[in-house]
Amino acid sequence: MLPWWVGVALALVSYVILQQLAAAPAVVAGKSGQMAEVMTRSIMSGFASVGQFIVPIFCILGAIGSFIRRKKRAALVSGVTESKGADALNGMSWREFELLVGEAFRLQGYSVTELGGAGADGGVDLVLRKGNEKFLVQCKQWKAFKVGVDIVRQLYGVMAAQGAAGGFVITSGTFTADAKSFAEGRNVTLVDGPKLFGLLQQAKSTGKVGPAPAPAAAAPIPRQEATAQRAVLANLAYFAQESFIPATRLNTGLPSA
């Protein structure tokens, strides 16, 4: 989703360019061989005459839509952060929950592409990018059920197929013990309702998530696995801090880059 001001800029640029094409003087064919060139310029001028109004209108409509969506996302974040607890997440629709999660990652500096779980992508709802690395996110707005290991295993398989550096499974509820066990030692971060609520509160107040503490030393991890795990280490450390998980649980032993 492009910022609204990009749509406004595109509207201005397209109008100027197309207006100049439409106002270009007509070319009169002096020789029979110039007829094709005259016809081509006439067609371009005709399209430009109409397009100088139509194209900017579409750009402005896109800018308005982008502005409305941004305001809606900001309102979702404000509504949750101003509530007294994570129960505010339970009153959302699945679509609102995905929008909220996407905005949370935008506040952390990620570029977010919303997929809505459509297509043969293993139910991936968001694709995050930061630098040259890609992360996959699956959202589960489940109020009464725990997210099981099958969901986590599915995302992990899609991550391997797409070469993603890491992944997140985010729910408004909780995870089963099997799901947590499977995620341990893998570059998959599980975020339940209380953790998401804490993330949104800090991101809203500071505009970003604070720096993660340095991990303690541990048994070394093979270098080929370290690159993927290092990308999500900061997020793991943050979520651990918010949930009061002992620091020893984040003992990754990643080799230096």
C-alpha positions as CSV (number, residue, x, y, z in Angstrom):
1,M,0.0,0.0,0.0
2,L,1.5,3.3,-1.2
3,P,1.4,6.4,1.0
4,W,-1.4,8.8,0.1
5,W,1.0,11.5,-0.9
6,V,2.5,9.2,-3.6
7,G,-0.9,9.1,-5.3
8,V,-1.1,12.9,-5.2
9,A,2.4,13.2,-6.7
10,L,1.5,10.7,-9.5
11,A,-1.6,12.7,-10.3
12,L,0.4,15.9,-10.7
13,V,3.1,14.3,-12.8
14,S,0.7,12.4,-15.0
15,Y,-1.3,15.5,-15.7
16,V,1.7,17.6,-16.6
17,I,3.1,15.0,-19.0
18,L,-0.2,14.1,-20.7
19,Q,-1.2,17.7,-21.0
20,Q,2.0,18.5,-22.8
21,L,1.4,15.5,-25.2
22,A,-2.1,16.7,-25.8
23,A,-1.0,20.2,-26.6
24,A,1.7,19.2,-29.0
25,P,1.2,20.7,-32.4
26,A,-0.2,18.4,-35.1
27,V,2.2,17.1,-37.7
28,V,1.2,17.5,-41.4
29,A,2.3,14.7,-43.7
30,G,4.5,16.2,-46.4
31,K,5.3,12.9,-48.0
32,S,3.4,9.6,-48.3
33,G,6.0,7.9,-46.1
34,Q,5.1,10.2,-43.2
35,M,1.5,9.1,-43.0
36,A,2.2,6.3,-40.4
37,E,4.0,8.8,-38.2
38,V,1.2,11.3,-38.4
39,M,-1.4,8.7,-37.5
40,T,0.6,7.5,-34.6
41,R,1.0,11.0,-33.2
42,S,-2.6,11.7,-33.7
43,I,-3.6,8.6,-31.8
44,M,-1.2,9.5,-28.9
45,S,-2.6,13.0,-28.8
46,G,-6.1,11.8,-28.6
47,F,-5.3,9.4,-25.8
48,A,-3.4,12.2,-24.0
49,S,-6.3,14.6,-24.3
50,V,-8.6,12.2,-22.5
51,G,-5.9,10.7,-20.2
52,Q,-4.8,14.0,-18.8
53,F,-8.0,14.1,-16.8
54,I,-8.8,10.4,-16.3
55,V,-5.3,9.2,-15.0
56,P,-5.0,12.0,-12.4
57,I,-8.5,11.2,-11.1
58,F,-7.7,7.6,-10.6
59,C,-4.5,8.6,-8.8
60,I,-6.4,10.9,-6.5
61,L,-9.0,8.2,-5.8
62,G,-6.1,5.9,-4.9
63,A,-4.6,8.5,-2.6
64,I,-7.9,9.0,-0.8
65,G,-8.3,5.2,-0.4
66,S,-4.8,5.0,1.0
67,F,-5.4,7.8,3.4
68,I,-8.6,6.2,4.7
69,R,-6.9,2.8,5.2
70,R,-4.1,4.5,7.1
71,K,-6.6,6.2,9.4
72,K,-8.4,3.0,9.9
73,R,-5.2,1.2,10.9
74,A,-4.2,4.0,13.2
75,A,-7.7,3.9,14.8
76,L,-7.4,0.2,15.4
77,V,-4.0,0.6,17.2
78,S,-5.3,3.5,19.3
79,G,-8.4,1.5,20.2
80,V,-6.3,-1.4,21.5
81,T,-3.6,0.6,23.2
82,E,-6.1,2.8,25.1
83,S,-7.9,-0.3,26.4
84,K,-7.0,-1.8,29.8
85,G,-6.1,-5.3,28.5
86,A,-5.7,-7.7,25.7
87,D,-9.4,-8.5,25.7
88,A,-9.9,-5.7,23.2
89,L,-8.4,-8.0,20.6
90,N,-11.3,-10.4,21.0
91,G,-13.9,-8.0,19.7
92,M,-12.3,-7.6,16.3
93,S,-13.1,-9.3,13.0
94,W,-10.4,-11.5,11.4
95,R,-9.8,-8.7,8.8
96,E,-9.4,-6.0,11.5
97,F,-7.0,-8.3,13.4
98,E,-4.8,-8.7,10.3
99,L,-4.8,-4.9,9.7
100,L,-3.8,-4.4,13.3
101,V,-1.0,-6.8,13.1
102,G,0.3,-5.3,9.9
103,E,0.3,-1.8,11.4
104,A,2.2,-3.2,14.4
105,F,5.0,-4.3,12.1
106,R,4.9,-1.1,10.2
107,L,5.6,0.8,13.4
108,Q,8.7,-1.4,13.8
109,G,10.0,-0.3,10.4
110,Y,8.9,-3.3,8.3
111,S,7.5,-3.0,4.8
112,V,4.2,-4.9,4.9
113,T,2.4,-6.6,2.0
114,E,-1.1,-7.8,2.9
115,L,-2.2,-11.1,1.3
116,G,-5.2,-12.0,3.4
117,G,-4.3,-15.7,3.4
118,A,-5.4,-16.0,-0.2
119,G,-3.8,-18.3,-2.8
120,A,-1.6,-21.4,-2.5
121,D,0.7,-19.8,0.1
122,G,0.0,-21.9,3.1
123,G,-2.3,-19.4,4.6
124,V,0.3,-16.6,4.8
125,D,-1.5,-13.3,5.6
126,L,1.4,-10.8,5.6
127,V,4.8,-10.6,4.0
128,L,7.3,-8.4,5.8
129,R,10.5,-7.0,4.4
130,K,13.3,-5.3,6.1
131,G,16.5,-4.7,4.2
132,N,17.1,-7.8,2.0
133,E,15.3,-10.2,4.3
134,K,11.7,-11.5,4.1
135,F,9.5,-12.7,6.9
136,L,6.1,-14.5,6.7
137,V,3.2,-13.8,9.1
138,Q,0.1,-15.9,9.7
139,C,-2.7,-14.4,11.8
140,K,-5.3,-16.4,13.8
141,Q,-8.1,-14.5,15.3
142,W,-9.3,-17.4,17.4
143,K,-11.1,-16.5,20.6
144,A,-12.1,-19.9,21.9
145,F,-9.5,-22.2,20.5
146,K,-5.7,-22.6,20.9
147,V,-3.5,-22.5,17.9
148,G,-2.1,-26.0,17.4
149,V,1.2,-27.3,16.1
150,D,-0.2,-28.0,12.6
151,I,-0.5,-24.2,11.9
152,V,3.1,-23.6,13.1
153,R,4.5,-26.6,11.1
154,Q,2.6,-25.4,8.0
155,L,4.2,-21.9,8.2
156,Y,7.6,-23.3,8.8
157,G,7.3,-25.4,5.6
158,V,6.2,-22.4,3.6
159,M,9.2,-20.4,5.0
160,A,11.6,-23.1,3.8
161,A,10.0,-23.2,0.4
162,Q,10.1,-19.4,-0.1
163,G,13.5,-18.9,1.5
164,A,12.1,-16.6,4.3
165,A,14.5,-15.5,7.0
166,G,11.8,-16.0,9.7
167,G,8.1,-16.2,10.5
168,F,5.5,-15.2,13.0
169,V,2.3,-16.9,14.0
170,I,0.1,-14.3,15.8
171,T,-3.1,-15.0,17.6
172,S,-5.5,-13.2,19.9
173,G,-5.7,-16.3,21.9
174,T,-3.0,-18.8,23.0
175,F,-0.9,-21.7,21.7
176,T,-0.9,-25.4,22.6
177,A,2.1,-26.9,24.3
178,D,3.0,-28.8,21.2
179,A,3.0,-25.6,19.1
180,K,5.4,-24.0,21.6
181,S,7.6,-27.0,21.6
182,F,7.8,-27.2,17.8
183,A,8.7,-23.4,17.6
184,E,11.6,-23.7,20.1
185,G,14.9,-23.7,18.3
186,R,13.4,-22.7,15.0
187,N,13.1,-19.2,13.4
188,V,9.4,-19.0,14.1
189,T,8.1,-16.5,16.7
190,L,4.8,-17.3,18.5
191,V,2.9,-14.2,19.6
192,D,-0.2,-14.6,21.7
193,G,-2.8,-11.9,22.7
194,P,-1.0,-10.5,25.8
195,K,2.3,-10.3,23.9
196,L,0.7,-8.5,20.9
197,F,-1.0,-6.1,23.3
198,G,2.3,-5.2,24.9
199,L,4.0,-4.8,21.6
200,L,1.3,-2.4,20.4
201,Q,1.5,-0.3,23.5
202,Q,5.3,0.2,23.3
203,A,5.3,0.7,19.6
204,K,2.5,3.3,19.8
205,S,4.2,5.2,22.6
206,T,7.8,5.2,21.2
207,G,7.2,4.6,17.5
208,K,9.5,1.6,17.6
209,V,10.4,-1.4,19.7
210,G,13.4,-0.9,22.0
211,P,16.7,-2.6,21.4
212,A,17.0,-6.2,22.4
213,P,19.5,-7.2,25.1
214,A,22.6,-9.1,24.0
215,P,22.1,-12.9,24.2
216,A,24.1,-15.0,26.7
217,A,26.6,-17.5,25.4
218,A,25.4,-21.0,24.6
219,A,26.3,-24.1,22.6
220,P,27.2,-23.0,19.1
221,I,24.6,-23.2,16.3
222,P,25.8,-24.2,12.8
223,R,26.5,-21.1,10.8
224,Q,24.1,-22.0,8.0
225,E,21.2,-21.9,10.5
226,A,22.5,-18.8,12.2
227,T,21.8,-16.3,9.4
228,A,18.1,-17.1,9.4
229,Q,17.8,-17.2,13.2
230,R,19.7,-13.9,13.7
231,A,17.0,-12.0,11.7
232,V,14.3,-12.7,14.3
233,L,16.5,-12.7,17.4
234,A,15.7,-9.1,18.3
235,N,11.9,-9.8,18.1
236,L,12.3,-13.0,20.2
237,A,14.2,-11.1,22.9
238,Y,11.6,-8.3,22.9
239,F,8.7,-10.7,23.3
240,A,10.5,-12.6,26.0
241,Q,11.1,-9.4,27.9
242,E,7.5,-8.4,27.6
243,S,6.3,-11.8,28.8
244,F,8.9,-12.0,31.7
245,I,10.5,-15.1,30.2
246,P,13.9,-15.8,31.8
247,A,16.8,-14.6,29.7
248,T,18.3,-18.0,29.6
249,R,15.4,-19.1,27.2
250,L,17.0,-16.8,24.6
251,N,20.4,-18.4,24.8
252,T,20.9,-18.8,21.1
253,G,24.6,-19.2,20.7
254,L,24.6,-17.6,17.3
255,P,28.1,-17.2,15.8
256,S,29.1,-13.7,14.9
257,A,28.3,-12.4,11.4
